[in-house]
Amino acid sequence: MRRKLVVGLSVLALTAAAVPGEAAPTDRRGDFGQATLTRFAALPAETFVPASEPSGAALGTAPVNGIVPPFADQPVQGFSAVLRNHDGTFEALSDNGYGSKANSADFALRIHRIAPDFATGGVDVLGGIGLTDPNRHVPFPLTRPDRVLTGADFDVESMVRLEDGSYWVGDEFGPYLLHFDRAGRLLSAPVQLPGVFAPGNPAGAPNLGGSKGFEGLALSPDGRTLNALLEGTVTGDEPGTLRLYEFDVAAGRFTDTRWTYRLDSTEHAIGEAVAVDRNRLLVIERDAGQGDDAEVKQIHLADKRDRDRDGELDKTLVADLLRLANPRGLGGFGDPFRFPFPTVESVLVLDDRTLAVLNDNNFPFSSSRTPNEPDDNEFITVRLTDRLHADPRVLDR
């Protein structure tokens, strides 16, 4: 059952007290103004995990954007979610590898520890953890007998971290939710989304497109629930609408509550969803274009309270990533700055007006900055024109 909250709110007086975990009374209803690029760093496309394992055998041997596969080591690429460690480092989740089950069996799933150096414009890779299933919780056969998880097993696209250091990760092949400990070991069986099956799920007839599973995963400020947002429309739903589910962390199951997010176009997709407070999320909405062909790379503030009573999350545009003010010419780019990648898949609230945004560079396939050259993994910070009035617990993560 989809929950539709009918809330009629008048404009509150400026002196009224804000309810903890909700937008302050001065929260605006209209779109924000032009956001500003404040920092820029990039991890070179050809960055690999030292002394790891060969990868990319299924890509053949023909050059792709000047890069010749296969590779002697595992590439550090495809960032699809990011978390902050409060020591200047971040944890970045790589996705399934090269885009499909068929070509990603030799890509080991991994959470990388990275540190952007905005003074030099570089990004250091400090280590990371591999995702594994040593206790045999996955009920279907895995690619590797040593239970190391690969891009042929899961397509991991979203991630949150609990207070105990464990991770919940959203997958697209099921779609499943996966619970890992702080060392990357799977803690329980994958949680299947009831009634929804992607083509990679052996348990039922597909009613969701390939690579259209849990692209966004948001942890509530109190840590009790997750909101999991599908990237694609479930068969039978209105085109361009996406389901946002509620998951009870303690119970380990989905509740009966869900909401609807509407894309601005049926040609769009979402890249991420993260919590701002108990009612609002930041959602990346994008088209598939890259480089000069990119037209929509946006971050919206989505509100579950449905103030206009249309049965869908209310949306406020907070940042147009193709029109960021860049008065200092950061990254060697002009003003406005464009973030023109086909897959912009990570956003993080750093403070009440600052966001971190990262791209998934689809190594070696995307070529957004320079034709016929592979994209780097770029790490930018963006200053919003207005405050988000975020829950302090979100800002402390």
C-alpha positions as CSV (number, residue, x, y, z in Angstrom):
1,M,0.0,0.0,0.0
2,R,1.4,3.3,-1.0
3,R,1.2,5.9,1.7
4,K,-0.1,9.3,0.7
5,L,0.3,11.9,3.4
6,V,-2.3,14.6,3.2
7,V,-0.8,17.6,5.0
8,G,-2.2,21.1,4.7
9,L,0.5,23.4,6.0
10,S,0.1,27.2,6.3
11,V,3.2,29.4,6.2
12,L,4.5,29.5,9.8
13,A,5.7,32.6,11.5
14,L,9.4,33.1,11.5
15,T,9.5,33.0,15.2
16,A,7.9,29.5,15.4
17,A,10.0,26.7,16.7
18,A,11.2,24.1,14.2
19,V,10.2,20.5,14.9
20,P,13.4,18.4,15.3
21,G,14.1,16.4,12.1
22,E,11.9,18.6,9.9
23,A,12.5,21.6,7.7
24,A,12.7,24.9,9.5
25,P,9.9,27.4,9.0
26,T,12.0,29.5,6.6
27,D,12.4,26.5,4.3
28,R,11.6,27.8,0.8
29,R,9.1,26.1,-1.6
30,G,10.6,27.3,-4.9
31,D,13.8,26.1,-6.6
32,F,17.2,27.2,-5.3
33,G,19.4,29.5,-7.3
34,Q,22.6,28.7,-9.1
35,A,24.9,26.6,-7.0
36,T,28.7,27.2,-7.0
37,L,31.6,24.8,-7.5
38,T,33.8,25.1,-4.4
39,R,36.3,22.3,-4.7
40,F,37.6,19.9,-7.4
41,A,39.7,16.7,-7.4
42,A,40.0,13.8,-9.8
43,L,41.2,10.2,-9.6
44,P,42.8,9.2,-12.9
45,A,40.8,6.7,-15.0
46,E,43.7,4.2,-15.0
47,T,43.9,3.6,-11.3
48,F,44.2,0.0,-10.1
49,V,44.3,-1.8,-6.8
50,P,48.0,-2.8,-6.4
51,A,48.9,-6.5,-6.5
52,S,45.2,-7.5,-6.9
53,E,43.8,-9.9,-9.5
54,P,43.4,-9.7,-13.3
55,S,40.1,-8.2,-14.5
56,G,38.3,-7.4,-17.7
57,A,38.8,-10.6,-19.6
58,A,35.3,-10.6,-21.0
59,L,35.9,-7.2,-22.6
60,G,38.1,-8.7,-25.3
61,T,41.3,-7.1,-26.5
62,A,40.2,-4.3,-28.7
63,P,41.0,-0.8,-27.3
64,V,38.1,1.0,-25.6
65,N,38.7,4.8,-25.5
66,G,42.4,4.1,-26.0
67,I,42.5,1.6,-23.1
68,V,43.4,-2.0,-24.0
69,P,41.8,-4.8,-21.8
70,P,42.2,-7.1,-20.0
71,F,43.9,-5.6,-17.0
72,A,46.6,-7.0,-14.7
73,D,44.8,-5.7,-11.6
74,Q,41.3,-4.5,-10.5
75,P,40.4,-1.0,-11.5
76,V,39.3,1.5,-8.9
77,Q,36.3,2.8,-10.7
78,G,32.5,3.0,-11.0
79,F,31.8,5.0,-7.8
80,S,28.1,4.6,-7.1
81,A,27.9,5.6,-3.4
82,V,30.0,7.6,-1.0
83,L,30.2,7.9,2.8
84,R,32.2,10.3,5.0
85,N,34.7,9.2,7.7
86,H,35.2,12.6,9.4
87,D,39.0,12.3,9.1
88,G,39.2,13.7,5.6
89,T,38.7,10.3,4.0
90,F,35.6,8.8,2.4
91,E,34.4,5.3,1.5
92,A,33.4,4.9,-2.1
93,L,31.4,1.8,-3.4
94,S,32.3,0.5,-6.8
95,D,29.4,-1.0,-8.8
96,N,29.3,-4.3,-10.5
97,G,32.3,-3.6,-12.7
98,Y,31.8,-3.4,-16.5
99,G,28.0,-3.0,-16.8
100,S,26.5,-6.5,-16.9
101,K,26.6,-10.0,-15.3
102,A,28.1,-11.3,-18.5
103,N,31.3,-9.2,-18.5
104,S,31.9,-8.7,-14.8
105,A,32.6,-12.1,-13.3
106,D,36.3,-11.2,-12.7
107,F,35.5,-7.9,-11.0
108,A,35.6,-8.2,-7.2
109,L,33.1,-6.0,-5.4
110,R,34.8,-3.6,-3.1
111,I,34.4,-0.5,-0.9
112,H,37.4,1.8,-1.4
113,R,38.8,4.3,1.1
114,I,39.8,7.5,-0.7
115,A,41.1,10.9,0.3
116,P,40.6,13.9,-2.0
117,D,43.4,16.4,-1.9
118,F,41.7,19.6,-3.1
119,A,45.0,21.5,-2.8
120,T,46.6,19.4,-5.5
121,G,43.4,18.3,-7.3
122,G,44.2,14.7,-6.8
123,V,42.6,11.7,-5.0
124,D,44.5,9.2,-3.0
125,V,43.4,5.6,-2.6
126,L,44.3,4.4,0.9
127,G,42.9,0.9,0.8
128,G,39.5,-0.7,1.2
129,I,37.6,-3.9,1.9
130,G,36.3,-6.6,-0.4
131,L,32.7,-7.9,-0.1
132,T,32.5,-11.6,0.6
133,D,30.1,-14.3,1.8
134,P,32.2,-16.7,3.9
135,N,29.2,-17.9,5.9
136,R,27.3,-19.0,2.8
137,H,24.2,-16.7,3.2
138,V,23.7,-16.3,-0.5
139,P,21.2,-19.1,-1.5
140,F,22.2,-19.3,-5.1
141,P,25.6,-20.3,-6.7
142,L,28.3,-17.7,-6.7
143,T,30.8,-17.1,-9.4
144,R,33.8,-17.8,-7.2
145,P,34.2,-20.9,-4.9
146,D,36.1,-18.8,-2.3
147,R,32.9,-16.8,-1.8
148,V,34.4,-13.5,-2.9
149,L,31.5,-11.5,-4.4
150,T,31.8,-10.3,-8.0
151,G,29.9,-8.2,-10.5
152,A,28.3,-11.3,-11.9
153,D,26.7,-12.0,-8.5
154,F,25.4,-8.5,-7.5
155,D,25.2,-5.0,-9.0
156,V,25.8,-2.9,-5.9
157,E,24.7,0.7,-6.4
158,S,23.9,2.3,-3.0
159,M,25.2,2.2,0.5
160,V,24.6,3.4,4.1
161,R,26.5,2.7,7.3
162,L,25.0,2.0,10.7
163,E,26.3,3.1,14.1
164,D,27.8,-0.4,14.6
165,G,30.0,0.1,11.5
166,S,28.0,-2.4,9.4
167,Y,26.7,-1.5,5.9
168,W,23.4,-1.9,4.1
169,V,23.9,-2.0,0.4
170,G,21.3,-1.8,-2.4
171,D,21.6,-4.1,-5.4
172,E,20.1,-4.0,-8.8
173,F,20.1,-7.7,-9.9
174,G,17.5,-8.8,-7.4
175,P,16.7,-6.1,-6.4
176,Y,18.1,-7.1,-3.0
177,L,19.3,-5.4,0.2
178,L,22.6,-6.8,1.5
179,H,23.9,-6.4,5.1
180,F,27.7,-6.5,5.5
181,D,29.8,-6.2,8.6
182,R,32.6,-3.6,8.9
183,A,35.0,-6.1,7.2
184,G,32.7,-6.6,4.2
185,R,31.4,-10.0,5.2
186,L,27.7,-10.7,4.4
187,L,25.8,-11.0,7.7
188,S,22.5,-12.5,6.4
189,A,20.7,-13.7,3.4
190,P,20.0,-11.1,0.7
191,V,16.6,-9.4,1.4
192,Q,14.4,-9.8,-1.7
193,L,12.0,-6.9,-2.5
194,P,8.6,-8.6,-2.4
195,G,6.8,-8.9,-5.7
196,V,9.5,-7.2,-7.8
197,F,12.0,-9.1,-9.9
198,A,14.8,-7.8,-12.1
199,P,16.0,-10.0,-15.0
200,G,18.9,-11.2,-13.0
201,N,16.7,-12.6,-10.2
202,P,16.0,-16.4,-10.6
203,A,13.1,-16.3,-8.1
204,G,10.4,-14.8,-10.4
205,A,9.3,-13.5,-13.8
206,P,10.9,-10.1,-14.5
207,N,8.7,-7.0,-13.9
208,L,11.5,-4.5,-13.7
209,G,14.1,-3.6,-16.3
210,G,17.7,-4.6,-16.1
211,S,20.0,-2.4,-14.0
212,K,16.9,-0.7,-12.6
213,G,16.9,-1.9,-9.0
214,F,18.0,-0.1,-5.8
215,E,20.0,2.9,-7.1
216,G,19.3,5.0,-4.0
217,L,19.4,4.1,-0.3
218,A,18.8,6.6,2.5
219,L,19.2,6.0,6.2
220,S,16.7,7.8,8.5
221,P,18.2,10.2,11.0
222,D,17.3,7.9,13.9
223,G,18.9,4.9,12.1
224,R,15.7,2.8,12.3
225,T,14.6,2.7,8.7
226,L,16.0,2.8,5.2
227,N,14.3,4.3,2.2
228,A,15.2,2.3,-1.0
229,L,14.5,4.0,-4.3
230,L,14.2,1.9,-7.5
231,E,15.9,3.3,-10.7
232,G,13.2,2.0,-13.0
233,T,9.4,1.7,-13.3
234,V,7.8,-1.5,-12.2
235,T,5.6,-3.1,-14.9
236,G,2.0,-1.8,-14.6
237,D,3.0,1.4,-12.9
238,E,2.6,4.7,-14.7
239,P,5.6,5.4,-16.9
240,G,8.2,7.7,-15.3
241,T,7.2,6.8,-11.7
242,L,9.6,5.1,-9.3
243,R,8.8,3.3,-6.1
244,L,10.4,4.4,-2.8
245,Y,10.2,1.7,-0.2
246,E,10.5,1.7,3.6
247,F,12.7,-0.9,5.3
248,D,12.7,-1.7,9.0
249,V,16.3,-2.2,10.0
250,A,15.7,-4.0,13.3
251,A,13.1,-6.3,11.8
252,G,15.1,-6.8,8.6
253,R,12.1,-6.5,6.4
254,F,10.2,-4.1,4.1
255,T,7.2,-2.5,5.6
256,D,3.9,-1.9,3.8
257,T,4.7,1.8,3.4
258,R,5.9,3.2,0.1
259,W,5.9,6.5,-1.9
260,T,6.1,7.5,-5.5
261,Y,8.9,9.6,-7.1
262,R,8.1,11.0,-10.6
263,L,10.9,11.6,-13.0
264,D,10.7,14.8,-15.1
265,S,10.9,12.7,-18.2
266,T,10.5,9.0,-18.9
267,E,13.9,9.1,-20.5
268,H,15.5,10.1,-17.2
269,A,16.9,7.9,-14.4
270,I,17.9,8.5,-10.8
271,G,21.5,8.2,-9.6
272,E,21.2,8.3,-5.8
273,A,18.9,9.2,-2.9
274,V,20.2,10.3,0.5
275,A,18.5,11.5,3.6
276,V,18.2,15.2,4.6
277,D,15.8,14.5,7.5
278,R,13.0,12.1,8.2
279,N,10.8,13.5,5.5
280,R,13.2,14.7,2.8
281,L,15.8,13.2,0.5
282,L,18.3,14.5,-2.0
283,V,17.8,12.7,-5.3
284,I,20.1,12.8,-8.4
285,E,18.0,12.9,-11.6
286,R,19.8,12.6,-14.9
287,D,19.6,11.8,-18.6
288,A,21.9,9.3,-20.3
289,G,23.8,12.0,-22.3
290,Q,27.5,12.6,-21.9
291,G,29.8,15.5,-22.8
292,D,28.1,18.1,-25.0
293,D,25.1,15.9,-25.3
294,A,24.3,16.0,-21.6
295,E,21.2,18.0,-20.9
296,V,20.0,17.0,-17.4
297,K,22.2,16.3,-14.4
298,Q,20.2,17.7,-11.4
299,I,19.9,17.3,-7.7
300,H,16.4,17.6,-6.3
301,L,15.1,17.9,-2.7
302,A,12.2,15.4,-2.6
303,D,9.6,15.6,0.2
304,K,7.5,12.6,1.3
305,R,4.9,14.8,2.9
306,D,3.2,15.5,-0.5
307,R,2.1,19.0,0.3
308,D,0.4,19.4,-3.1
309,R,-1.6,16.2,-2.6
310,D,-0.9,14.7,-6.0
311,G,0.3,11.3,-4.5
312,E,3.9,11.9,-5.4
313,L,7.0,13.3,-3.6
314,D,7.3,17.1,-4.0
315,K,10.4,18.1,-5.8
316,T,12.6,21.2,-5.4
317,L,15.6,21.7,-7.7
318,V,18.7,22.6,-5.5
319,A,21.5,22.2,-8.0
320,D,21.9,22.0,-11.7
321,L,25.2,20.2,-12.2
322,L,25.5,21.4,-15.8
323,R,25.3,25.1,-14.7
324,L,27.5,25.5,-11.6
325,A,29.1,28.9,-11.0
326,N,32.9,28.5,-11.2
327,P,34.3,32.0,-10.7
328,R,37.7,30.6,-9.8
329,G,38.0,28.3,-12.8
330,L,38.5,25.2,-10.6
331,G,39.7,22.1,-12.3
332,G,40.9,24.2,-15.3
333,F,37.3,24.5,-16.5
334,G,35.3,27.6,-17.4
335,D,32.3,29.3,-15.9
336,P,29.7,27.8,-15.7
337,F,31.2,24.4,-14.8
338,R,29.6,21.3,-16.3
339,F,29.5,17.8,-14.7
340,P,28.5,16.1,-17.9
341,F,28.8,12.4,-17.1
342,P,26.2,9.8,-18.1
343,T,26.1,8.3,-14.7
344,V,26.3,10.8,-11.8
345,E,25.7,8.4,-8.9
346,S,26.9,9.8,-5.6
347,V,25.8,12.8,-3.4
348,L,26.6,13.4,0.2
349,V,25.5,16.2,2.6
350,L,28.7,17.7,4.0
351,D,27.1,20.6,5.8
352,D,23.8,22.5,5.6
353,R,24.7,24.2,2.3
354,T,27.5,22.0,0.9
355,L,27.3,18.8,-1.1
356,A,29.9,16.3,-2.3
357,V,29.1,14.9,-5.7
358,L,31.0,12.1,-7.5
359,N,30.5,10.4,-10.9
360,D,30.6,6.8,-11.9
361,N,33.1,6.8,-14.7
362,N,32.0,3.4,-16.2
363,F,35.7,2.6,-16.9
364,P,36.7,2.3,-19.6
365,F,33.5,3.2,-21.5
366,S,32.5,6.7,-20.6
367,S,34.2,9.6,-22.5
368,S,32.6,12.8,-21.3
369,R,35.5,15.3,-21.0
370,T,37.6,14.4,-23.9
371,P,36.4,12.3,-26.9
372,N,38.0,8.9,-27.1
373,E,39.6,9.2,-23.7
374,P,38.2,7.4,-20.6
375,D,36.7,9.6,-17.9
376,D,38.3,10.1,-14.5
377,N,36.5,9.7,-11.3
378,E,35.8,13.3,-10.3
379,F,35.1,14.5,-6.8
380,I,33.5,17.9,-6.5
381,T,31.9,20.0,-3.7
382,V,29.0,22.3,-4.4
383,R,27.7,25.3,-2.4
384,L,24.0,25.8,-2.4
385,T,22.3,29.2,-2.4
386,D,20.0,28.2,0.5
387,R,20.3,26.1,3.6
388,L,18.8,22.6,3.6
389,H,17.8,22.8,7.2
390,A,19.0,19.2,7.5
391,D,18.6,17.1,10.6
392,P,21.8,17.5,12.7
393,R,22.1,13.7,13.0
394,V,22.5,13.6,9.2
395,L,25.2,16.3,9.3
396,D,27.1,14.3,12.0
397,R,27.4,11.2,9.9
